[in-house]
Amino acid sequence: MFAVPGEITSALSAGANALLRLGATPLTAAGDVLESLGTRAVAACRAGWRQPLLDLLPATADELVRKTGLSAGEVTAALAELDVAGLAKEGDGIYRRLA
């Protein structure tokens, strides 16, 4: 079980903080879920597709669909994996490569 830690002075955080006291795993990033599933190194598993997509950044998801010929679902999944791997980040609808 996961719980997102909340501010200790907020009544809205009481439920999540109670779960954490009972032993729930703190959820602070997507990597926490992947690590619990034993797939911490998503980027290492799919090194073949990363570079071509990364080379097209910065771009919107729509631009990547047009440029790559991949489906919107495939591009969205790839961008999510790049984000989780710390290789790309979205801001204002544009995906940018991270150093």
Contacts in CASP RR format, 6 or more apart in sequence:
PFRMAT RR
TARGET T0000
AUTHOR 0000-0000-0000
METHOD contacts of the structure
MODEL  1
MFAVPGEITSALSAGANALLRLGATPLTAAGDVLESLGTRAVAACRAGWR
QPLLDLLPATADELVRKTGLSAGEVTAALAELDVAGLAKEGDGIYRRLA
1 19 0 8 1.000
1 23 0 8 1.000
1 24 0 8 1.000
1 25 0 8 1.000
2 24 0 8 1.000
2 25 0 8 1.000
2 26 0 8 1.000
2 27 0 8 1.000
2 32 0 8 1.000
2 33 0 8 1.000
2 36 0 8 1.000
3 15 0 8 1.000
3 16 0 8 1.000
3 17 0 8 1.000
3 19 0 8 1.000
3 20 0 8 1.000
3 24 0 8 1.000
3 25 0 8 1.000
3 26 0 8 1.000
3 27 0 8 1.000
4 16 0 8 1.000
4 26 0 8 1.000
4 27 0 8 1.000
4 28 0 8 1.000
5 13 0 8 1.000
5 16 0 8 1.000
5 17 0 8 1.000
5 20 0 8 1.000
5 26 0 8 1.000
5 28 0 8 1.000
6 13 0 8 1.000
6 16 0 8 1.000
6 17 0 8 1.000
7 13 0 8 1.000
8 17 0 8 1.000
20 26 0 8 1.000
25 32 0 8 1.000
25 36 0 8 1.000
26 32 0 8 1.000
27 33 0 8 1.000
30 83 0 8 1.000
30 84 0 8 1.000
31 40 0 8 1.000
31 84 0 8 1.000
34 40 0 8 1.000
34 42 0 8 1.000
34 84 0 8 1.000
39 45 0 8 1.000
42 81 0 8 1.000
42 84 0 8 1.000
42 85 0 8 1.000
43 50 0 8 1.000
43 81 0 8 1.000
43 82 0 8 1.000
43 85 0 8 1.000
43 86 0 8 1.000
43 87 0 8 1.000
46 81 0 8 1.000
49 78 0 8 1.000
50 82 0 8 1.000
50 85 0 8 1.000
50 87 0 8 1.000
52 68 0 8 1.000
53 64 0 8 1.000
53 68 0 8 1.000
53 75 0 8 1.000
53 78 0 8 1.000
53 79 0 8 1.000
53 82 0 8 1.000
54 82 0 8 1.000
54 87 0 8 1.000
54 88 0 8 1.000
54 97 0 8 1.000
56 63 0 8 1.000
56 64 0 8 1.000
56 67 0 8 1.000
56 68 0 8 1.000
57 88 0 8 1.000
57 95 0 8 1.000
57 96 0 8 1.000
57 97 0 8 1.000
58 94 0 8 1.000
58 95 0 8 1.000
58 96 0 8 1.000
58 97 0 8 1.000
59 67 0 8 1.000
59 94 0 8 1.000
59 95 0 8 1.000
60 93 0 8 1.000
60 94 0 8 1.000
60 95 0 8 1.000
61 72 0 8 1.000
61 75 0 8 1.000
61 76 0 8 1.000
61 79 0 8 1.000
61 93 0 8 1.000
61 95 0 8 1.000
64 70 0 8 1.000
64 75 0 8 1.000
64 79 0 8 1.000
64 95 0 8 1.000
65 71 0 8 1.000
65 72 0 8 1.000
65 75 0 8 1.000
68 75 0 8 1.000
70 78 0 8 1.000
79 88 0 8 1.000
79 90 0 8 1.000
79 95 0 8 1.000
82 88 0 8 1.000
82 95 0 8 1.000
83 89 0 8 1.000
83 90 0 8 1.000
86 98 0 8 1.000
87 97 0 8 1.000
87 98 0 8 1.000
88 95 0 8 1.000
88 96 0 8 1.000
88 97 0 8 1.000
88 98 0 8 1.000
89 95 0 8 1.000
89 96 0 8 1.000
89 98 0 8 1.000
90 96 0 8 1.000
END
